[in-house]
Amino acid sequence: MNAQSSLSGPRLLTVLYADIHGYTGLIERDEQGTLARLTRSLALIRSLAGDYGGSVVNTAGDGLVAVFESVQKALHFALEMQRELAREVAWADGGQPIWYRVGISVGDTFAGQDGVYGHSVNLAARIQSFAEPGGICVTDAVYQMLRKNGELRLTSLGIKHLKNISTPVEVFSVDLIHAAPGPAQEILPLRSIGAEALPDASLAILPMENISADPADLYLCQGIVADVITSLSRFRNLMVIARHSAILAAANSGSLREIAQRLGVRYLLSGSLRRSDQRIRITVDLIEARSENIIWSERYDGVMNDIFDFQDDVAAMTAARVAIQIDAAERQRMAEHKHPALYAYGLVLRGQDMGFRFLQDSNLHARRLFEQARELDPAYGRSYAAISRTFNVEWRYNWTNDPAGALNQALVLAKRAVECDSMDSRGYSEMGLSHLYLKQHDEALAAYEHGIGLNPNDADLLAYMGDCLAYVRQGARAVQMLEKAIRLNPYHPDSYLWFLGDAYFHNGQYPETIRTLNKMRDRSEAHRLLAASHAMLDQMPEARHHASEVMRVHPNFTIEHWRKVPPLRHAEDLELYVEGLRKAGLN
C-alpha cells in the first residue's frame, strides 16, 4: 500500500524497452570486455535519449526502459540508436558487438522511485523478444499511429500470445524504406578536356572496394579514403578531387578513362580492403587514366590497430609518384603525424555523418559521439574541432538559450584542437569560423590562412575561407577561392553555391547572386538572399515569394535575430542586407 501510494500518474507516454541479444553468452565469453562495451553503449544511449526528446528511466542488467512524449519521437530515437550501434560493429576492437532488440508500446504509465510501471511497460518488454537483433517491434496501437508514414516498412508478425498477458497482441516490425536513388545515381556530364589541358598532378581517389563482403567494413573503407584524401591534399603541387565527386563519377562511369574524363584528372588511385578478424590487407594501384596503365602498385598487410600507419604509407608513396617536387619537410610532417585510438577515430567519422543533416537532434547526436572520442583520447585534436562545429551550428540556427556561451565554447574547443595537433588544418578552420561569428575578422582570416597553408587543396576549407572573405569586402578573392573549391569538388554540396551567392550579393552583383543560388538543389537556406536580391532589383513578386518561403522554412525567423548572424565587418553592408529583407516583406 505504501509502495502504491508513492506512485504518480497515470500519464500517457510511449514506452521503449531495449534488451541485449545473447547477453549471457557475451558475458560468459568475455565478461570484462562485454561490461566495458555495455557501459559505453548505455552512456551513449542515455545522452541520445535526452537529445531526441525522451529519458531513460530504468536500467537493469541487459535491459533499459525509456519514455517519450510521442510515438514519433520514440521511433526516431530507436532508429537512430540501432543505426548508431550497427555502425559501432566495425570499431569493436575485436570484441563481440552488442545488439539490442527494441519494443515500443503506448499507454498509461505510473512513475515510481525505481522507474515506470504499467501494462504498457510490460507490453514493450514482451514484444521486444520478437525483434531481430538490431531490430524494432511495435504494438498495434503504435502501428495505427505510424501506418501512414511512407518512409516506414511496417510488417505484421502475426497475433502473439504474450507471457502473463491475457489478451493476444498483434506485433509489427519496423524498418526504414530506403530513399529514392540519390546523387550517386545521377547521370553526370562528361567533360571535353584534352590530354594537354589536364593538370599534370591531378588525382582522384576511387571508392575503396570491400573484398571482405562484410557490410561493417564499408564504413572503414570510407574512412580510409577520406583520410588518404586529406593527407594528399596537404601537398601543394597535387590537386586532389574531393571524395563525394569521385564517388558520383565512379557510380556513373563504365571505365577508368571515363571517370577521369568526368573529373578532369590525369591519375586515379584505386584500392581494396580485405579484413579477416584483426588482420587487414590493403592494396593500391596508381593508374594513368587515359591509357588505363598501372604505373605503381603496392600492398600493405597488418593488424587493425596499425591501419593508420598503412594509410600514411599510401599517401606518401602515391604523392612521391605524382608530385616529385614535394620537399622533404612535407614528408617528415606526415611521418610525425599522430593518430588517435581506433575507436575514437570511428566515433568522429560516425559523428560527421550525423552533423551533415543540420537538424537539432542530429547536431546533438553528433556532439555525443565526438565527446566520447574525446574521452577515449583526450589528446585527439580532431574530436575538439568536431565538437566546436556543433556549437557553431547550434548558435547559427538559434538552438541555444545561451548564444554567447555557445560561440565562446566553439572558440575554446577550436583552440584546444590546435593545441593537440598543430599540423591539422581542421582545428584552424574551426578557429576561423568561431572568430568570424564573434566578429573578430582579423583573427578569423589569420586562422584560415594558416589552415590553407597546411592543406591548400582542401575544397571545404577553401569554401569556408571564401565565405569569410565575402564578409570583409574581399569579394574578388572570395569568388576566386570558391571557384577553386568548386573545381576541386565539381559535384560539391549546395553550401558552396550559397557561399558564392553571398559573395556576389555583397559585391552588389544581384543578378549573379540569383543565378548562382538557383543552381542549388535545395534552396531552403537560399531564400533570404534571394528575397533580398530580388528586392534590390525591384522585382517585388519574386522578392515576396522568397520572403514567404523564408517563413515557411523558418517560422520563427525575425530580422531582429538574423541581423546578429551575418558576420559583416562593415555596418553599412549589414544595413543594406537588412534593407533588402525588409523591402521583400520580412519583419
ABEGO torsion letter per residue (X at the ends): XAAAAABBOBBBBBBBBBBBBGAAAAAAABAAAAAAAAAAAAAAAAAAAAAAGBBBABBBEABBBBBBABAAAAAAAAAAAAAAAAAAAAAAGGBBBBBBBBBBBBEBBBBBAAEBBEAAAAAAAAAAAABBBGBBBBBAAAAAAAAABAABBBBBAEBBBBBGBABBBBBBBBBBBBBBBBAAABBBBBBBBBAAABBABBBBBBBBBBAAGBAAAAAAAAAAAAAAAAAAAABAABBBBBAAAAAAAAAABABAAAAAAAAGBABBBBBBBBBBEABBBBBBBBBBAAAGBBABBBBBBEBAAAAAAAAAAAAAAAAAAABAABBAAAAAAAAABBBBBAAAAAAAAAAAAAAAAGBAAAAAAAAAAAAAAAAABAABAAAAAAAAAAAAAAAAAGABABAAAAAAAAAAAAAAAAAABAABAAAAAAAAAAAAAAGBAAAAAAAAAAAAAABAABAAAAAAAAAAAAAAGBAAAAAAAAAAAAAABABBBAAAAAAAAAAAAAAGBAAAAAAAAAABABAAAAAAAAAAAAAAAGBAAAAAAAAAAAAAABAABBAAAAAAABBBABAAAAAAAAAAAAAAGBX
